[in-house]
């Protein structure tokens, strides 16, 4: 009996000793595995960050020389430059951009993507680095004295909007008494207002601002710089990569705090300073 107890005690001690030795090793292996799986480590070794995006003016587009320019392009270049990396822009169709990220075609999506609960089931988003908003542009002759929601919320007022967009719900909520006219694209909706067939058009920024800038003889913004319905936009990365997510969040926090992100967004979304860089101004309708 004593001998059996002694054997059991020795065995227990051996197991405990093995656990003491193996636990740090397992933790180290887990840490190594996590680091090896992180896109951040791959980018550092590669010295190039691969960025997925779709071309939407002015988020990302080609200039007259064929180079990519735009708000998202500036953001990706700044992120890369800060870390001594090159940036590889990988244009991807919008409907296939999340599957392409998951498949490893690129490291991150920096492309004006709104962070939604549905998308968050598939990818992880950083903290917001920008916000999508709704605004309005109006015809000077038809709505020259309008400056409030009440001015547009009348049966004799016609508002244009792109069919099927999230702007429709917002328009109906705030202007339930107005008449609506629907179009298959934003350019057609803005054309209706420019032609004097509608008082105003509801659309996502920066379109109201940029159409107004390009057609300032006919259009104005009745609510000034006020914007509504804020949707947060974040970088999207593959799930299971906390190191990369923390790194990107820290970078965004820095440039949100010092105003660089806001300054770059204002340049591309609220000014016409870049119109000369492209062959044709897509917002000028004559």
Secondary structure, DSSP 8 states (H G I E B T S, - for coil): -HHHHHHHHHHHHHHHHHHHHHHHHHHHHHHHHHHHH-HHHHHHHHTEEEEEE--BTTTBEE-TTS-EESHHHHHHHHHHHHTT-EEEEEE--GGGHHHHHHTTS-SEE-S--B--HHHHTTSEE-S-SEEEEEEEEEEHHHHTT--SHHHH-STT-EEEEETTSHHHHHHHHH-TTSEEEEESSHHHHHHHHHTTSSSEEEEETTHHHHHHHHTTTTEE-TTTT--EEEEEE--EE-SS-HHHHHHHHHHHHHHHHSSHHHHHHHHHHH--TTGGGSSS-TT---
